[in-house]
Amino acid sequence: MINEQEVAFYNDSGYLVVDDIYSPEEVGEMRSVVDELVAAASGLTDHDSVYDLEPSHTAERPRVRRIKEMYNVHPLFRKMAEHPKLIAVLTKLLGPNLVLHGGKINIKAAEYGSPVEWHQDWAFYPHTNHDVLAIGVMLDDMTEENGPLLIAPGSHKGPTFDHHADGVFAGAIDPENCPVDFTKAGRVIGKAGACSFHHVRAIHGSEQNRSGKDRMLMLYQVAAADAWDLRRFNESWDDREARVIAGTSTLEPRLVQTPIRLPYPPARHEGSIYENQRGIKHRYFDFEAHPDKVAEFAD
Ligand SMILES: O=C(O)CCC(=O)C(=O)O
């Protein structure tokens, strides 16, 4: 499914886009389930264990920002995590033994879908080694205009930055106290059915979707089976086994020296990344404050 040059690009840049992992029919099937789930959110007045809501959500006009751990909400999303084309790419990037350890669908609807501030997933869920990545399944075309994922190339080889504010975890890097040139970030674009793969240490974020086109991105977080999440060594064995999506698990975690920072004390606004990031001091994707930030990024 991918060649050695693409593997080298991933190792060098910290991300990769692969087209046509899911067929138009499979994308359509997933989108219909999302539509049903979004419709079922009408009447909600606050975030819960499944839904994270846009600030402009009302019970009458539901605006869902995220569906959490979608593979626990509908079996289709668990099945799609084992798609043979996806597993073929993951095997090249992480090896044959793979564990799903998290996921969500970020809806990012046209005109208002929320931004995500710069962060490294590693700051949220450090593991015993960094053979861990997130897959972005494009359920809509991801274009220059509709708030695509932005990734700082090569940043997965650098430090793990402070994601705290006022002494608690805040889920984002302070853009005013960080040496990274965020304007060097590349836009991750592709057609519905394509997938992006980004390294757990890569710095990424995305702008608000101010375009007229939806941008729905489903994220699966996958680890090599010998990478154990440092925050949940006491998880039940059966729960972990149920999350193996290829190969077998192991009782021998592989330990690799990497820069780790733990996400404690927990964020003041616990819940999704959007909620965690309410605690940050400076925003990068603040359109009102920085209208000129649009279109600075490379394709
Ligand atoms: O949806 C996006 O653009 C960003 C996704 C992301 O990094 C996250 O949800 O952790």
The ligand as a Gaussian input file, in Angstrom:
#p B3LYP/6-31G(d) Opt

LIG

0 1
 O       -9.332000      18.069000      13.996000
 C       -8.250000      18.668000      13.945000
 O       -7.982000      19.467000      13.070000
 C       -7.183000      18.448000      14.990000
 C       -7.280000      17.135000      15.624000
 C       -6.428000      16.962000      16.821000
 O       -5.261000      17.228000      16.798000
 C       -7.028000      16.432000      18.023000
 O       -8.254000      16.364000      18.118000
 O       -6.248000      16.063000      18.938000

